[in-house]
Every structure is written in C-alpha cells, then in structure tokens.
Amino acid sequence: MNYIDFFKNELLKFKNDGFYRKFLPIKRSRDIFPLTKINFDSFNNDKNISDNDIKIWCTNDYLNMSHNEQVIDRMVEVIREVGTGSGGTRNISGTTQYHIELESKLAKFHNRESALIFNSAYLANQSTLWTLCKKLKDIQVFSDELNHASLIQGIKNSGAECEVFKHNDLSHLESLLKKYDHDKPKLIVFESLYSMDGTLTNVSEYVDLAKKYNALTYLDEVHAVGLYGDQGSGIANKYGVSNEIDIINGTLAKAFGQIGGYIAGNKELIDFIRSFTPGFIFTTSIMPSVAAASKKSIEIAEQSDFLRKDIHKKANYMRKALTEVGIPFINGQSHIIPLITNSADKTRLYSEELLKKYKIYVQPIFYPTVPKDTARLRITITPKHTYQDIDHLIRSLCSVYNIKRNISHNSFIEKTENLTSVNVI
Ligand SMILES: Cc1ncc(COP(=O)(O)O)c(C=O)c1O
C-alpha cells in the first residue's frame, strides 16, 4: 500500500467536499482585546489584508479571564516559586498543593463532595465515560444527538450500546428508557448548554427521568460554568440539582480562561474514576501554575455577577437586532448565537468578507464540528464587546448577507434598555 497516496486522497476528498480547515494565527493582546492581531502572511499570503486590528467575535474566553491581571499575577507567582512543568503524573510526583486546592475548590463550586482534574475537558469526558461504560457491564447509554465529540468518543470507544435521543427531547428520551429493564445499568449523557447551537437544557427534568428509570446521569457543563447559575456555578446548580447529577464535567479553558478540565461528584464515584481511568492516571498533571491560576480565576468569576448580567443583556440585544434585520439564528437564549447558513461554502465566504471588508473575525463552523448542511457563523459575546461593537457587527452582517437596511448607530439600544424578561443566569 502507498500510505502517502492514501493520506493525500483522503485530504483531497475532504477538500473537494469543502470541509478542509485553515487555522488563523491570531494574537489576542491584553490591552486591546477584543481587537486582535492576525498574521495573514503565515495564513494564506493574502496581501489584501494587512496585519491589522480585527475584532474577534468567536472566542470562548467568555469572561476574558485569560487577560485578568490577578490571574496572571497568580500564575507568574507560582511559576517563579515552583517552575513550569509538574514533573510527573498525579501518582508519580505530579500532585502539588495547587492541584489539591483546585480540586477542593471545584468540588465546593459545584456543591459536591469531590472533584478530579484532567488535562482537558475533552480528556475528562472521553476517559471518564470510557471507564464507566467498560466497568458497568451491560450498560445502556442514552446520548443527546448533539452531544460533543468527546462524549461520543468516550461512549463509542467503550463499545457500550447507545441509544441516541433527539436534541433536548425528553419524551423521546423517555420512550427509549422505557424499553429497558429497571435493573439494567443505564447512563444518560447530556450537556447543559449546547456549544454549537447555544441551546440551554432543563437539567432537573433529566434528573427526574433518571430517578424514574434508575439511570446514572453525566452532565457536560463546559460552556455553562462561569456564566450560569449562582456565582456562575453552572446550570445544574441554577436548577438546584447539582447534588443529584452523578457526574458533572466542566472546563478550566473557557469562562475561566486557562487550560484543563474536570469532573465533580460523589466521593466514591470520583475515587473510582481516579483509580481506574487511564486518561487520568497515565499522563503528566497540569502545570501547578495553571492549577493555581484556575483557582484564582474561579474565585473572581464567582464574584462577577455584573459581568454575567452584562453578557446576557448584550446577547439579548444582539438577538433583537438580528430579528429586526431578518438574519436567521438559533434562538437559544444563551450567550452563544449561531447564525445558520447551512452551506459550508457560503459560511466561509461570509466569514472571509467580514474579515476583509469589516475587520471582523467570526470563524465559519461546518462539518465535522456540526452535522453536514448545518454550517454556521457562531458568535460569542464577552464583557469587552460594546453595544457599538454589536451595531457594527450587525451592520457588517447586513452587508455580507445583502440585506438593505439603513441601520443608524445604537439603533437597537432603546428597544432593549429594559430587557429583563430573559433572566437566564
Ligand atoms: C461541549 C464540550 N465539551 C467538552 C469540550 C472540551 O473542552 P476542552 O477544550 O477543555 O477540552 C468542548 C470543547 O469545546 C465542548 O464544546
């Protein structure tokens, strides 16, 4: 077999289908964010765009904690004290006071007994689900059709039987749960906020179903932690059911602005995962400075209701404006606003035009990140985006969508000044 030919052909097919990706090299300087430098030379040699101040509209650094002065100070302080790498797996010299303190903070944050840090939330999902499904023989899994790749991968790798239910459709889920014996081990895997659709989940209804059918629950709160619930502690906490979810998964990498992921739950269950999960056991632990900075970031996020309110108010404002000008979007009532275009080519064109003409960076999202024919521009808002920025984005979108509307500066603000009806946090 000619291996290289095989790889080339596969790539060619992928390119011809329009799904090939180029990564945009960016520099998100602290002092100018959300303005961002983009190195176009190393991207595609496109001389039509110079290295310029571009406004970024697709970051997951939701609270901009990666730029927070206190968080940076804490990270630098710990690096100066103990160096950079941890020097080992958690079992072999890689556990520090910073890891322990972070796990204890995370457990408290989620109102649970225990927490366990992983090198990413992807790894946490994949390896925890793999372990659970392997160890609980004959388990039947129920997974939302829009679940993240890391959840799907964990279930698939384990070889467990899996029923896929329609997105956020509890009656479909119940109809599937009903088919199985009450005593058969079952696991419901779902997210509290779907990152590509921006849809929120009524977590307590899943808890009720799980109890009724004797199932475990695994909840991914990756896009919700820091932004929803009491002190940003997630949507399970918002519904008062944190304690009733068997495993909560979260990330340190989005609203908390660092890197790493975790699970939280009952102490026996977390100890079980700690003891049997290869993706936790056999890898070097996160940098002590990252653990310390993450803890600091969570502490600050807990006290940042004003930032959460600001983001949600701006998201409402943007939804109003999009409705007004007639740009289709998924109305998920969250801080993530996906503009559905359905075609990967069209989405790429829109994104390029926004970048070249209006200095706006929104990454086009298409297969395999989302199902084929559901391509989209996924917009996220941070506290550093202003209402003027939103107006500029809407005007620019109107132009690339070829919508003829004369939108004056701040034209939507009055209509949303008293927006209190959507209280999502
Ligand atoms: C729903 C969901 N879960 C898990 C992850 C993985 O998180 P991390 O970036 O910490 O690996 C992502 C990443 O974007 C995600 O969207």
The ligand as an SDF file (V2000), in Angstrom:
LIG
                    3D

 16 16  0  0  0  0  0  0  0  0999 V2000
  -19.4450   20.5850   24.9930 C   0  0  0  0  0  0  0  0  0  0  0  0
  -17.9610   20.4770   25.1030 C   0  0  0  0  0  0  0  0  0  0  0  0
  -17.4520   19.5860   25.9540 N   0  0  0  0  0  0  0  0  0  0  0  0
  -16.1090   19.4440   26.0970 C   0  0  0  0  0  0  0  0  0  0  0  0
  -15.2440   20.2300   25.3700 C   0  0  0  0  0  0  0  0  0  0  0  0
  -13.7620   20.0680   25.5730 C   0  0  0  0  0  0  0  0  0  0  0  0
  -13.3060   21.1090   26.3820 O   0  0  0  0  0  0  0  0  0  0  0  0
  -11.7440   21.4250   26.4730 P   0  0  0  0  0  0  0  0  0  0  0  0
  -11.4950   22.4960   25.4830 O   0  0  0  0  0  0  0  0  0  0  0  0
  -11.4880   21.8400   27.8810 O   0  0  0  0  0  0  0  0  0  0  0  0
  -11.0310   20.1510   26.1420 O   0  0  0  0  0  0  0  0  0  0  0  0
  -15.7240   21.1670   24.4700 C   0  0  0  0  0  0  0  0  0  0  0  0
  -14.7620   21.9970   23.6920 C   0  0  0  0  0  0  0  0  0  0  0  0
  -15.0100   22.8960   23.0270 O   0  0  0  0  0  0  0  0  0  0  0  0
  -17.1220   21.2960   24.3250 C   0  0  0  0  0  0  0  0  0  0  0  0
  -17.6420   22.1730   23.4680 O   0  0  0  0  0  0  0  0  0  0  0  0
  1  2  1  0
  2  3  1  0
  2 15  2  0
  3  4  2  0
  4  5  1  0
  5  6  1  0
  5 12  2  0
  6  7  1  0
  7  8  1  0
  8  9  2  0
  8 10  1  0
  8 11  1  0
 12 13  1  0
 12 15  1  0
 13 14  2  0
 15 16  1  0
M  END
$$$$
